[in-house]
């Protein structure tokens, strides 16, 4: 799910929450947020990618989960934000948004890549903000634009 909030300058701030469910930290984290659009060409179909700017740099690490799961400050989550117009990117046809995360295990150093695709703006873009902690729940609020 991608949460968004209206900003004071009339734009929107979009947020995706990444949660590390491992006991160990994820280090050397790299995050990509990409708009992908299929385009027909004479030889078939190509995928055009537009890399979207993130509001924060990539995190050095995302903490692993702790044994005390009831603490609201047990933060093994990281939020990426962008002000790129995701609503408009979805509206052009056969597009989707891809979030790709590559990280290494803090002890072994073995890297792994995770991807999540967002295809349906009406069900995957939600007005609101993520709750505190490791939950990926979005607390909705009225946007005034519906």
MOGI-V586536 format. One record per backbone hydrogen bond with DSSP energy under -1.0 kcal/mol. CO is the residue of the C=O (numbers start at 1). NH is the residue of the N-H. Records with the same first field share a line. If there is no record, write none. Layout:
CO=NH  NH
//
This chain:
2=126
3=15
4=128
5=13
7=10
11=7
13=5
14=82
15=3
16=80
18=78
22=65
25=106
26=62
27=104
30=102
32=100
33=52
34=98
35=50
36=96
37=48
39=46
41=44
44=41
46=39
48=37
50=35
60=28
62=26
67=69
71=74
73=75
74=76
76=20
78=18
80=16
81=55
82=14
84=86
85=89
86=90
93=95
94=38
96=36
97=118
98=34
99=116
100=32
101=114
102=30
103=112
104=27
105=109
110=105
112=103
114=101
116=99
118=97
120=124
121=125
124=2
126=4
129=139
137=131
139=129
//
